[in-house]
Amino acid sequence: MIEQTLTLPCGVVLKNRLCKAAMTEGLAGADGVPGTALNRLYSLWSEGGAGLLLSGNVQIDRDHLERPGNVVVDGEPDDTTKAALSAWARAGTRAGNHFWAQLSHAGRQCQKIINPNPKAPSAIKLGLPGGQFGEPVAMTEADIEAVITGFARCARILKDAGFTGVQLHSAHGYLLSQFLSPRSNQRDDRWGGDLENRARLLMASVAAVRTAVGPDFPIGVKLNSADFQRGGFDFTESLQVAKWLEAAGVDLLEISGGTYEQPRLLNVAGIEPVEDQAIAQSTRSREAYFVDFAQAMRQELNMPLMVTGGLRRRDAMEDALESGSADVIGIGRPMCVMTDAPKRLLSGTEELPRYEDTLSLLPGWLKPLEKLNLIKTLATFAVQYWYYQQLFILGETGKTSDDLTVFAATRQQMKLANALAAARS
């Protein structure tokens, strides 16, 4: 099954069912322009065998980055930027695969070193320790309309540059996801309140992107199955939004979940969702939590579905595809270390290595403290830095580091982030 082609609703064909999932790279310059490091990294991934590559966040607003080093397309590019975007697209498609850009706006999940007062649906600050994030301000009607225009403009520019599709990031607590959640969206105008209003920004952005790129260009959406927070965006609402997206002609829906405040997406050791959802949970004892949500959605949707997160065994991937729970399997963290993981699976490898156990990468003296929420949070982000640094090393050298420690990676990534942030000012 993983080797089979997939024809999307727009008519485009993916050469197999494996996708290099979107992972933030942080490898652009301070100006948000991609360069040699991203080209080298995506050349490796293109040759790695996946039918589809998804980029990390390509931001539509340079004042609302997910992290320093994001690629930014927030206006009409000059000739130098156009050339850089085209070079990146060529690198990512060199082996005949698709390469889609993930379009994003961080909203309130923008670090203070980038913007101390990011725009958001409502002036509700992230509930995280550490003081990394600033005090958000509520968006005006003009701000919201500018976001819709920004998504459409970015998609058009990237299509012209040679990207073969786009994905709108409406998960993980970024701006489109913030509008969907009643916890972060407490507006009383046409952009808040009931689900139809909270979904208005996402649906308007999808429509604007479709107008900008035409009917034959793939558009994907990454959607939370749930926020896993009390009073947040839940599975029932997610299913309804998915139905609207199907009616709008979205070509591939990726099912994910969680936010920075409840990071189910990071597979944090010991952290369980604080609010269960009304679905069968048969795969908790197996591999990928989000397969359950996709399976429940499949009962009411016909659009292609993609599942990312936790799947490492080929037989589990095949099972998800054969059962109809998913049409595309996303592979993330293993490809930070094993860039040809899809090719290996297609050649018969039964299981990819696992790097997800956050605390296993930390010093032993932290073990007695592993149940403390602060330690869980620190462990989660420290291990993320380990993956970030492996991508940085791949972009610089084409190879990973076998002896990289979590502490060394954290130091190096924080130093790089601060340097990029300083260079912006």
C-alpha positions in Angstrom: 0.0 0.0 0.0 2.7 2.6 0.9 4.0 2.3 -2.7 0.7 3.0 -4.3 -0.1 6.3 -6.1 -2.8 8.6 -4.9 -4.9 10.9 -7.1 -6.0 14.0 -5.3 -9.4 15.7 -6.0 -7.7 18.4 -8.1 -6.3 15.7 -10.3 -2.7 15.7 -9.1 -1.0 12.3 -8.5 1.3 11.6 -5.6 3.8 8.8 -6.5 3.4 7.0 -3.2 1.6 7.3 0.2 4.5 8.6 2.3 5.1 12.2 3.2 7.9 14.0 4.9 5.8 15.9 7.4 6.2 19.6 8.1 8.9 20.3 10.7 10.1 23.8 11.5 13.6 24.2 10.2 14.8 27.7 11.3 17.4 27.7 8.5 16.4 30.9 6.6 18.4 34.1 7.1 17.3 37.0 9.3 15.5 38.4 6.3 13.4 35.2 5.9 14.9 34.2 2.6 15.9 30.6 2.0 19.4 29.8 1.1 22.0 27.0 0.8 21.2 25.2 4.0 17.5 24.7 3.1 18.4 23.7 -0.4 20.8 21.1 0.9 18.3 19.8 3.4 15.4 19.5 0.9 17.7 17.9 -1.7 18.4 15.2 0.8 14.7 14.8 1.6 13.7 14.8 -2.0 16.1 12.0 -2.7 14.8 10.2 0.4 11.9 8.6 -1.4 8.7 10.3 -0.1 6.0 11.1 -2.7 5.3 14.4 -0.9 7.5 16.8 1.1 5.9 19.4 3.3 8.0 22.4 4.2 8.1 23.9 7.7 6.2 27.1 8.5 6.4 29.6 5.7 5.2 32.7 7.4 2.9 35.2 5.8 3.9 38.0 8.3 7.4 38.6 9.4 6.2 40.1 12.7 4.6 36.8 13.6 7.2 34.1 13.3 6.9 30.8 14.9 10.7 31.1 15.6 13.6 33.0 14.2 14.8 31.6 10.9 11.4 30.9 9.4 11.0 31.6 5.7 8.8 34.7 5.2 6.7 35.6 2.2 4.8 38.7 3.3 4.9 40.9 0.2 5.8 41.0 -3.4 9.3 39.6 -3.6 12.2 41.2 -5.3 14.2 39.3 -8.0 16.7 38.0 -5.5 14.0 36.5 -3.3 12.2 35.1 -6.3 15.4 33.3 -7.3 15.9 32.0 -3.8 12.4 30.6 -3.6 12.7 29.0 -7.0 16.0 27.4 -6.0 14.4 26.0 -2.9 11.5 24.6 -4.9 13.9 23.0 -7.4 15.9 21.4 -4.6 12.7 19.9 -3.0 11.4 18.5 -6.2 14.6 17.2 -7.8 13.6 13.5 -7.5 10.2 14.0 -9.1 8.2 14.2 -5.8 5.8 16.9 -4.8 7.0 19.7 -2.5 4.2 21.8 -0.8 4.8 24.9 1.3 3.1 25.0 4.7 1.7 28.5 5.0 1.4 29.9 8.5 0.9 32.8 10.9 1.9 32.3 14.5 -0.5 34.7 16.1 0.0 34.8 19.9 2.5 31.8 19.6 5.2 34.2 18.6 8.2 34.5 20.9 8.7 37.8 22.7 12.2 38.2 21.1 10.3 38.5 17.7 7.2 40.5 18.8 6.4 41.4 22.5 2.8 42.2 21.5 1.6 39.8 18.7 -1.8 40.0 17.2 -4.3 37.3 18.1 -8.1 36.7 18.0 -8.4 38.0 21.6 -6.0 39.5 24.1 -5.4 36.2 25.9 -1.9 35.3 26.8 -0.4 31.8 26.4 -0.5 29.9 29.7 3.1 28.7 29.7 5.9 29.2 32.2 9.1 30.9 31.3 8.0 34.2 29.9 8.9 33.4 26.3 5.7 34.8 24.9 4.4 38.4 25.0 1.0 40.0 25.7 -1.2 39.6 22.6 -3.5 42.3 21.3 -6.9 41.6 19.7 -6.9 41.9 15.9 -9.0 44.5 14.1 -11.2 43.7 11.1 -8.5 45.2 8.9 -5.9 42.9 10.5 -8.0 39.9 9.8 -8.6 40.9 6.2 -4.9 41.4 5.8 -4.3 37.8 6.9 -6.7 36.4 4.3 -4.9 38.5 1.6 -1.5 37.3 3.0 -2.3 33.6 2.6 -3.5 34.1 -1.0 -0.6 36.2 -2.0 1.9 33.8 -0.4 0.3 30.8 -2.2 0.4 32.6 -5.6 4.1 33.6 -5.2 5.1 30.1 -4.1 3.2 28.5 -7.0 5.1 30.8 -9.4 8.3 29.8 -7.7 7.8 26.2 -8.5 6.2 24.7 -5.4 3.7 22.0 -6.4 1.1 22.7 -3.7 0.4 24.5 -0.4 -0.9 23.5 3.1 -2.6 26.0 5.4 -1.5 25.4 9.0 -4.7 25.5 11.1 -3.4 23.3 14.0 -1.1 23.4 17.0 -2.3 26.7 18.3 -1.2 29.0 15.5 -3.4 31.8 14.3 -6.0 29.9 12.3 -6.2 27.3 15.1 -6.5 30.2 17.6 -9.5 31.5 15.8 -11.1 28.0 15.9 -10.7 27.6 19.7 -13.2 29.2 22.1 -10.4 29.3 24.7 -8.3 31.7 22.6 -11.1 33.3 20.5 -13.5 35.2 22.7 -14.6 37.7 20.1 -18.2 38.9 19.9 -18.2 39.9 16.2 -18.5 37.8 13.0 -15.1 36.2 13.7 -16.0 34.7 17.1 -18.8 33.0 19.0 -20.3 30.0 17.3 -18.3 27.5 15.3 -19.3 29.0 11.9 -17.9 32.4 13.0 -14.7 30.9 14.5 -14.1 28.9 11.3 -14.7 32.0 9.1 -11.0 33.0 8.9 -9.9 29.5 7.9 -12.7 29.1 5.3 -12.1 32.6 3.9 -8.4 31.9 3.6 -8.9 28.6 1.8 -11.3 30.3 -0.6 -8.8 33.1 -1.3 -6.0 30.7 -1.8 -8.1 28.7 -4.3 -8.9 31.8 -6.2 -5.2 32.7 -6.3 -3.8 29.4 -7.5 -6.6 28.0 -9.6 -8.5 24.7 -9.6 -5.7 22.3 -10.5 -3.2 23.3 -7.8 -3.3 21.1 -4.6 -4.4 22.8 -1.4 -4.0 21.0 1.9 -5.1 21.9 5.5 -3.5 20.8 8.7 -6.3 20.7 11.3 -6.4 19.8 15.0 -8.6 16.8 15.8 -8.9 18.5 19.2 -6.9 20.9 21.4 -7.1 18.5 24.3 -8.0 21.4 26.7 -11.1 21.9 28.6 -13.3 24.3 26.8 -11.2 24.1 23.7 -11.7 23.1 20.1 -13.0 19.5 20.3 -13.5 16.6 18.0 -17.1 17.2 17.2 -16.2 20.7 16.1 -13.2 19.4 14.1 -15.4 17.0 12.2 -17.8 19.8 11.2 -14.9 22.0 10.0 -13.5 19.1 8.1 -16.9 18.7 6.3 -16.8 22.4 5.4 -13.2 22.0 4.1 -14.2 19.0 2.0 -17.1 21.0 0.5 -14.6 23.8 -0.3 -12.5 21.5 -2.4 -9.5 20.9 -0.1 -7.3 18.2 -1.6 -5.6 16.7 1.5 -6.6 17.1 5.2 -3.9 16.3 7.7 -5.2 15.3 11.2 -3.1 16.5 14.2 -3.8 17.9 17.6 -2.6 19.9 20.6 -1.2 23.3 21.2 1.9 24.7 22.9 -0.2 24.7 26.1 -1.1 21.0 25.6 1.6 19.6 23.3 0.1 16.3 22.3 1.8 17.0 18.9 5.2 16.5 20.6 4.4 13.1 22.1 5.5 14.3 25.5 6.4 11.5 27.8 3.9 11.3 30.6 1.5 14.0 29.4 -2.0 12.9 28.6 -4.8 15.1 27.2 -6.7 16.8 29.9 -10.0 16.2 28.1 -10.9 13.0 26.3 -12.9 13.0 23.1 -15.9 11.0 22.1 -14.1 8.5 19.8 -13.0 4.9 20.1 -9.4 4.8 21.4 -8.2 1.5 20.1 -4.8 2.7 18.9 -3.6 4.1 22.3 -2.0 0.7 22.8 -0.6 0.7 19.3 1.2 3.5 17.6 -0.4 6.6 16.3 -3.0 8.4 18.4 -4.4 10.5 15.6 -5.3 7.4 13.6 -8.3 7.0 15.8 -9.5 10.5 14.9 -8.9 9.9 11.2 -10.8 6.6 11.4 -13.7 8.4 13.1 -13.6 11.2 10.4 -13.4 8.7 7.6 -17.0 7.5 8.4 -18.3 10.9 7.3 -15.7 12.2 4.9 -14.5 11.1 1.4 -11.6 13.6 1.1 -8.0 12.2 1.3 -6.7 12.2 4.9 -3.1 12.3 6.2 -2.0 11.1 9.6 1.3 12.1 11.2 2.7 11.3 14.6 4.1 8.1 16.1 3.9 5.8 13.2 7.2 3.9 12.9 6.2 0.3 11.9 5.5 -0.4 8.2 2.8 -2.9 9.1 1.0 -0.2 11.2 1.2 2.2 8.3 -0.1 -0.4 5.9 -3.0 -1.2 8.3 -4.0 2.5 8.5 -4.0 2.7 4.7 -5.8 -0.5 4.0 -8.5 0.2 6.6 -9.2 3.6 5.0 -8.3 5.5 8.2 -5.6 7.3 6.2 -4.6 7.9 2.6 -1.1 9.4 3.3 1.3 8.6 6.2 3.4 11.5 7.5 6.9 10.8 8.8 8.5 13.5 10.9 11.2 13.1 13.6 12.9 10.0 12.0 13.7 12.1 9.0 15.7 14.6 11.1 18.2 11.7 11.5 17.4 9.3 8.7 16.7 11.4 5.6 16.0 8.4 3.4 13.4 6.8 5.8 10.7 6.6 3.1 13.0 4.9 0.7 14.0 2.4 3.3 10.4 1.6 4.1 9.6 1.2 0.4 12.6 -1.2 0.2 11.3 -3.4 3.0 12.5 -2.0 6.3 10.0 -3.0 8.9 10.4 -0.3 11.5 12.0 3.1 11.7 14.1 4.0 14.8 12.4 5.9 17.6 13.8 9.1 19.1 10.6 10.3 20.8 11.2 9.4 24.4 12.0 12.9 25.6 13.4 12.0 29.0 15.7 9.2 27.6 17.7 11.9 26.0 18.2 13.9 29.2 20.7 13.3 32.0 19.9 10.7 34.6 19.8 13.1 37.5 16.6 14.6 36.0 14.7 11.3 36.2 13.5 11.7 39.8 11.9 15.0 38.8 10.3 13.8 35.6 6.7 14.0 37.0 7.0 17.8 37.6 5.1 19.8 35.0 7.9 22.3 34.7 10.4 19.5 34.0 8.1 17.9 31.5 7.8 21.3 29.7 11.5 21.9 29.8 12.2 18.3 28.6 9.8 18.7 25.7 11.3 21.9 24.4 14.9 20.7 25.1 14.4 17.6 23.0 12.8 19.7 20.3 16.1 21.7 20.2 17.9 18.4 19.7 15.9 17.8 16.5 16.3 21.5 15.4 20.1 21.2 15.8 20.2 18.0 13.8 18.4 19.8 11.0 20.8 22.7 11.3 23.8 20.3 11.0 22.2 18.5 8.0 21.7 21.9 6.3 25.3 22.9 6.9 27.0 19.5 6.3 24.6 17.0 4.8 25.1 14.7 7.8 23.8 14.4 11.3 25.8 14.3 14.6 25.8 11.0 16.5 27.2 12.5 19.7 25.0 15.6 19.9 23.6 16.1 23.5 20.3 17.7 24.4 22.1 20.4 26.4 24.6 21.2 23.6 21.7 21.4 21.1 19.7 23.7 23.4 22.7 26.1 23.9 23.4 26.2 20.2 19.8 26.7 19.1 19.2 29.4 21.7 22.4 31.2 20.5 21.3 30.9 16.9 17.8 32.2 17.7 19.1 35.2 19.6 21.5 36.0 16.8 18.8 35.8 14.1 16.4 37.9 16.3 19.1 40.5 16.9 19.8 40.7 13.2 16.2 41.5 12.5 16.3 44.7 14.5 
